[in-house]
Amino acid sequence: MTTSNLLVLSATLLASSNALSSMRMSLGGLPSWKDLEAKLPSLRHAGPAIYDTTVSGPVDDANLKGKLAVYVDRNHWCPNTQSALLALEVKNAEYVKVLVDNDYTEPNTLPRVQWPDGTVQEGKDMYDILEKIQKECPDGPDLYPQDISVSVDIVRASIERRFDGIMPRYTEPSSVAPFIFRDEQFREHEGEVVPKFKFQVSLEEVDEVLEEYDDGPYIAGKGITAADIYWIPYLERFAAQLPLIYEGLEPRSREYEALKEFYDAMDEHVPCYSCKVKGRVQTWQHVLEKFHPHMELRKNVVVPDLPTRPSFDANKVWAKFAEGKEYVASSPMLEAAAQIVRNHAELVDAAKAACQSISDEDAADAALRELCGVLASIERFDPDAASEAASKLSGNARDVASFLVSEDGLAVPRDIGLIPSEALHALVIAAPKPRIF
């Protein structure tokens, strides 16, 4: 058979497969988008307003008047943006989010916080932003407690002095790879990375700071403060990026016991962090490679996104986060389904373009509805439930699910929180292979 005949045959088989898949799902009572909306009560309630200026242009001033508005980079890659959003979430503040474009060439320009009285603060004023959030948002924990030490304001000292003293010095300012590269005044060549031993020293000092107060895992002991909120975006990126660059340097490991406990405590006991604000390892590794394509990075490096101990229960963390929020689904699986339904028009087009196995919009639409139907049937984020559900998915639905957990799919945390994204990822991992139509 000639090459041209093989290509024609392959195309014919693929088209037939898509048609059969769609026919099978139709006969099996594939849910409509309205059916899915009825199954997901959280979709009946609007969440906090989000304006995407990269899609719809500038926001009308009337929509922001008298409101707390936070301008953030659309990708949510900026550490300062993450700190500001985490502080607002911890304080249970009401705010409007405005997504703006950013090329990440000038760190500390974001976030831009516009207060109801018209006052504006920018990323370079991060210390002041956290202070004002504490002042203007009375609910939630005190971010600057004064009863920790009689001699030192440990929270402010940790933000204003200790952080800079511990992090590697003379490094290039960067939102996507902070503290990784040497500043141009001190480097021998462009792209020179900070020596491994400097990060070893920094991590050891971070570990020591976290051991100072033995009544809890945070910088100031038992409760989260502004210091933790300021530090965590950088430590989160270290956990993902440093193992790619330096062999044997793993911040989230038993080698740095107090630091590991800090990561785990943030994920488990600060629900708004792991459920809404936190990024994921895959993203921070992706941006490192994207902005520095000539780096020689280590391959097949596995870094956990969440605590690996058996006692960690993502469902309980999600339940705490969802409490009192009608616009949030009751479980991670249901939240993943809800986010797909909310964004299905855009996702149909994106899935069709990304998945070579899907021939047209109807097939992409059907695959997304099939996937949502399965997700909506799972009450808990559970490996066994994910495995059973994955076995029911058609090849198209599995391909679409794989696309959704990729960097081009539902972005964490812009489009979906880490924990519901991990629930969707569990379904992908459990799916049978090779692909079966």
N, C-alpha and C positions, 0 to 999 in steps of 0.2 A: 504494500500500500504506500502511496506517495505521501510526502510530508503535507502537501495541501489537503489530501483526503483525510489525513489524521486530524488536522486542525478543524476541518468541517465536522468530522465525527465527534471530536471533543466538544465543540460548541453545541452540537445537536444534543449530546448527552447531558450537558450542563443545563440547557434550556428545558429539556424533558424532566430533569431532576427537580428544577425549581417549580415547574408546573405540577409535578406529582406531589411535591412537598406542600405547595399551596392548596392543592385539592384535598390532600389528606387532612390538613389542619382545618379546612373549611367544613369537611364532613364531620370532623370531631368536635365541632362547635367552638371554634376559636373565638375568644371574647372580642367584642368591639371596644373602641376607646371609651364609649359611654358605659359599657359593662364594667370596664376596669375602674373608671371613676367612681362608680357606685360601690365597688369593693374596697375602695381606699378613702375612708372618711376624712383624712387629712387634706385631701384635695378640695374639700368644700370650704376651706378656710385660707385666706390670703396671709402669707407670711410678711415679714418686714420688706419694705419697698427696696428694690434694686434697680438702678438705672444704668444701662450699658451705653455709654457715650460712643463706643467704637461701632455700635450698630445703629443707634437712633439719633446720634448727634447730641449737642449740648442739652442739659436739663433745664427746663423752664424754671425760673426763679420761684414762681408761685408754688411749685412742688416741694421746694426746700424751705420756704419761709417758716420761721419759728421752729424748725426741726434741727436736730443734731445730725449733720451729714458728714460722712467719712469718704473722702476720695481715695481710692486704692487702685493699684495696678491690676489690670484685668486678670492677669494670670495668678495673682496672689503669691508672687515669688519674693517680694520685698520683706526682709526681716522686721523692719519698723512697722510696716503695715500689719504684720502678724501680731506684733506686740500690742498695738493699739486695739485691734479687733478682739484679742484675747482679754484685755483689760475691760473692755465694754461688755463682753459676754459674762465675765466673772462677776461684774457689778450688776448684771441683769438690766443693762441700760437699753432704752429704745433709741434706735438710730436708723438712718437711711444710708444705704451704701451706693456710691457712685463709682462705676468702673471706668477707668481711663487707660489710654494706651501709654506704654512706657518701653523705652529701648534699653533700659538698665545701664546706660552709660554714665549716669550721674546719680550715685547713691545719695540717700538722705533727702531726696526731694519729696518723697511720699512717706506716710500718708499726709493728706491735707484735711485737717479737721475744722469744720465750720460749725460753730456753736450757735444755738438758737438766737443769741443776741447779736450775731454777725461777726463775732470775734473769730479770727482764723489763725490756726497754728499749722506749721509744716514739719516734715520729717526731721529736719535738723534740730527741731526743738523737742526731741523725744522725751527728755527728762520732764519738761514742762507739760507735755501732753498727758503723761501718766499722772502727774500731780493734779492737773485740772480734772481728769476723769475721777479721781478720788474725791475732789471737792464738789463736783457738780452731780455726781451719781452716788447718792448716799446708801443705796441698797447693796447687799452682798458684803463680803468680808472687807475689813479695813486693810487697804493695801500698804499703809505706812504705820503699822502698830508701834507704839512707843514703850511698851512694857516688856521688851525683849532684853535690853541691856540698859543699865543705869549710866554707863559712860559713853556709849557709842550708838549713834543712829545707824544701826546695822543695815537697814534697807537702803537708805540713801547712799551710804558709804559703798555698798555693794554695786550700786548702779553708777555712781559718779566717779569712783576711784578704783575699787577693787577689780572691776571687770576689765578696764583698760590695762591694769597692771598685770593681770593674769594672761590675757590673750597674747599671742605672738606679736611682737612689735615690728614696726617698719614694713607693714604690709600694704598691699594695694587695696584701696577701698572698693568694695564690691557687694552688690546685693545678691548675686547668684552663687558666688564662691567666696564668702567672707573669710579673711585672714589666711587664705591659701597661697596667694602669690606675693612675692617680695615687691616692695615699692620700687619704682623706676630709679630712684636716687641711690638705692642700695644693692640693686641686682646686677649680676654680671651679664645677663642676657634676658631678652623679653620672654616672659612665661616661666621664669625661674620660680620654683615652689619653695616654700619655707621648709627648712630641714626637719626631718622626722623628730629629732630629739627635742626641738622646740615645742612641738605639739605634745610630746610625752610629758614634758615639764608642765605645760599648761593644764593638761588633763589631770595630772597628779595634784596640782594646786586647786583645781575645781573640786576634786574629790575631797581634799582637806577642808575646803570651805563648807562643803555639805556635811562634814562630820563634826563641825563645831558645836552644833546644837543637837543633842541626842534625843530630843523629845519629838522629832519628826523628820521627814525626808527632805524638807525644803531648805532653802538658804537660811531662813530665820527660824527653822525648827518645824513646829507642828502645823502651821498654816501657810497657804500661798500668799505671797506679797508681790509688790511691784518689782522686786528684785528678780523673782522667778520669772515673771512675765517678760522682763527685759532680757534675761539670759536665754530662755528656752529656744527662741528661734535659731540662735547661733549653735547651740548645743544639738538641736535637732538636725541641722545640716551637717555638723561634724560627724554624727552617728552614721549618716548615709554616705558622706563623701570621703572621709579620711581612709576608710578601708579600701577604697578604690585606688588610692594614691600610695599608701604605705602598707606593706605587708606586716601583719601582726599588730596593727594599731586599730583597736576596736573599742570605741568609747562605750558602747552598750554591751559590756561584757563583765565577767567576774573580776577582771583585772582592776576595774574601777568600780568597786562595790557600791560606794555611796552614790556615785553618778548613775549607776544602773538602777538603783532604788529610786532615784529622782525621776528618771525617765518613766519608770513603772508607775510611780505615784501620780505624775501628771496625766498619764493615760487613763488611770483607773479612778482617781479621786477628783479630777477636774473634768467632768464630763463634757463641758463645752469645748475643751481643747481637742480631745480625740474624736469627738462627734461632729465638730464644725470648723475649727480653726486650723488644726494641724495639717501639714502637708504629708506626703508619703515618700518613702525612701526612693522609689522608682523615679519620682519627679526630681528630687534633688540630684540624683545621679544623672538624669537626663539633661538638666540644665548645665551641669558641669561639662558634659561632653558637647552639648550644643554650642556653648560660648567659647569653649577651648578645645576644638576638634583635633588639634595636633598633640594633645596630651596622651601619653602612654598610660592607660588605665588598666588596672587588674581586672580580669574577667571572672565570671561566675562567683562573684562575691555575694553572699547571702547576709542581709541585715534585716532583722525583724522590725516590722512596723509597730507592733503591739507587744505587750508582755507575753512571754512564752510559758510561764508557769501555769500548771493546770487550774489553779484557783482563780485565774483571771476569767471573768465572764463578761464578754462584750454586750450581751443582752441586758445585764443589770446596769452597766454603764449607760447604755442607750436609754433605758427606762428612766434613769435619773435625769438625763438631758431632756427627754420628751415630756416630763411631768409639767403640766400646766400650759403646754404649747399645743393648741389644737391643730396647728398647721404642720406639725411634725408627726410622722407615722409612729405607731406603737412599737415597732420592731425594726431592726436594721434591714431585713429582707423587704418589708413593706415600704420602707423609706426608699430603697433602691428602685422598687417598682413605681413609686409615686414620682420620683425625679424623672424617670423615663417617660411617664405619661405626661408630665408637665412640659417636657421638651420634645415630644415625639415628632412634631413637624420638622424641626431642624435635624433631629437624629435620623429620620428616615433618609433624608438626602445624604447625610454624612455616612451612614452605613452603606448605602448603595455605592457611594464613591470609594469606600475603603475596602469593602468585601468583594473580592473578585468572583466569588461563587454566587453572588446575588445579582441577578440579571436586570431587575427593574424595580421601580418604586413600590409596586404592589407586593413583591416578594420581601422587600425590606420592611415594609409596613407590617406584613403578616408575621415575620420573624420577631419583630419587636413586641407585637401583641402576644405572641405565643410565650415569649420570655417573661413578659409582665404577668401573664396569667399564672405561670409556674411560681414566680416570686411571690405573688399575692396569696398563694396557697400555703406558704411556709410561715408558721407562726414565730419560730425562733431561728436565730443564726446558729446552726448546728451542722457539723460535718456530715453526720449520717443523713440528715434531712436534705442537705445539699447534694449528696451523692445520689440519693433516690430521685430527687427532682431532676438532676442533670441527665439521668438515664432516660427521662421522658422527652428530652428536647430533640428536635430535629436538627439536622446539620446546619441549616440556615440560622436557626436560633442560637446554636452554639457559636457560630462564626460571629454573629452580631454581639453576643455577650463578650467574646474575646476582644472585639473592637471597643466596646464600651469601657473596658478596664485598661485600655491602652492610653498612651499620652494624648492621642487624638480623639479619644472618646469623652467620657464624663470626667472632667478635670477635678482633682482633689486639691484644695477644698472649694474651688470656685463653684463647681456644679453639684458636688456631692461631698458629704463628709467622709472621713477616712473609714470609720467603722461600717457604714452601709456599703462603701466601695469594697471593703474587705469581704463583706457578705456576698456581694456579686462575684468577686474574685474566687471565692470558695466554690461557687457553682461552676465557674470556668475550669478550675483545677480538677473538679470531680467529673467533668464531662468525659464520656468515652472517646477514645482515640484509636485508630484514625477516624476522620470525619466520615459519618454515615448519613447518606441522604434519606 
